Amino acid sequence: MASATDNLRHTDAERATLGAVLLNSVALETVSKHVEPSDYYEPKHSIIFSAIRDLQQEGTRADLLTLTDKLSEDGNLERAGGAAYISGLTDSVPTDANVEYYARIVADRAHRRRYSETINGIQKDLKNPSANLEEIRHRMAEAAAADSGTPADSLDTQIKNLLATHDENPPGVLLGYSLRRFWELANRLDGIQPKKLYILGAEANVAKTTLCRLVALDALESNDELNVVFFTLDDPTSTIIEGLISAIAWSEFPREAGENNSAHARARVAAIQQNRLKRQLPPEDTRTIVAKKAAGQKLTDWAVSGRLSIYDVSTVGNSAQLENIVRGKVRRGPTLVIIDALYNLDTGADGLSIREANIQRANIIKSIATRYEVPLLTTAEVRKQGGANAKPRDAKNPPRIDDLMESTKYSYNADVILMVYPHDMSEFFNNGRPEIVVDIAKNKTSDFRGRLAADFQKSAGVMFPLRPYGGNKPNNGENYEHDRTYAQIS
């Protein structure tokens, strides 16, 4: 078979890594230190390596027979080249002793391709007279800062690091990053933890993007050392910025009135709720303008300092570009990655069915979370019952993990799955502030599973602090309206 070798690909090295792993299962740990499925140039090699890793996760050693059966079971055997191609992989290995050398070649070519894609995109943008030069400069800096990631530690080192982490986090101290707006959620999950994949599942138009925005905002306000990179693959960047400004301004607005006079604050909150806010605060109130300007300045400060970055589909074309951005961000400090509308992410592989593409997306985001040691939050769609025009399900008939549309691979890879739905369907459509349920349906970060709830101010795109779900709103006395609003920013 002819070799495909140049500065951007080396198919002989790709075949050699796969063949070495099939000959010697120990080689998989060595290859995985340097290579991810998305690093392979040949789509069939990416499929094969993903299947080998899946077998490892299932506790099965990958050999010619088990790999062929796995690919056939997943419907990927022909796309992986067929049984004859699989059996020929072991013939491509000069010696499995050099497997790390082959893996480094594969990783090197993958990084070169990503840099090439970034440079080509920049060159194309430079020809556009209306292109934003500051954004281009920012992308060039990120490409220059990106590296190959951090190699995995040995098993004994990982055990020592884990024990050290527990020593540093005594009882009562969260393992992960804290949240103040959503402290109830953070406490139940033992913080938002690096290397963990969080999936937010809900039907269309049921507050997924709002929750992503508010988690990003909460993480920035609650953790001075944490950066946030937000990938919005459905809405443009401007929509996310508008939502963040609205959330900050809305939560700051009643605080000014409430610092010295809680009775006045409660009256003002009631007036705001009565006006229904029309998405923004009442335009006739000059304090609204001040609050929005202050919110805009806060976002600007975060952006200039590098703490907040937002990318949409105009700047992130595929998974390789997304991973390249994450790699650059991690070099600058601890990072929370949020991906809204993951189903729109181009995997870079042609000819995939919807199911196959979603499996690949699930593997890509899991790899990013673990490889770069970041907490990663992404959204997933939930199937509607009764057709596309059906109303969302509520607490009487809540959606389940099995209702995630993308793939069972999403739920398999996830460390935490949050299912989101209205408490009452009719209230959701007819009430300006319905109650939203956040069901912690899967949780591998702590021993808690159960439901939380919060009021959702639809017109402003904000949520009040989460509380334990019991069907009824808590009664905290006459200061309840003020206290829960103030809690968003305290």
Beta strands, then each sheet from edge to edge (+ up, - down):
strand 1: 5-6
strand 2: 9-10
strand 3: 197-202
strand 4: 227-232
strand 5: 308-312
strand 6: 335-340
strand 7: 376-381
strand 8: 416-422
strand 9: 435-443
strand 10: 450-457
strand 11: 462-463
strand 12: 467-468
sheet 1: 1+ 2-
sheet 2: 5+ 4+ 6+ 7+ 3+ 8+ 9- 10+ 11-
sheet 3: 5+ 4+ 6+ 7+ 3+ 8+ 9- 10+ 12-
end
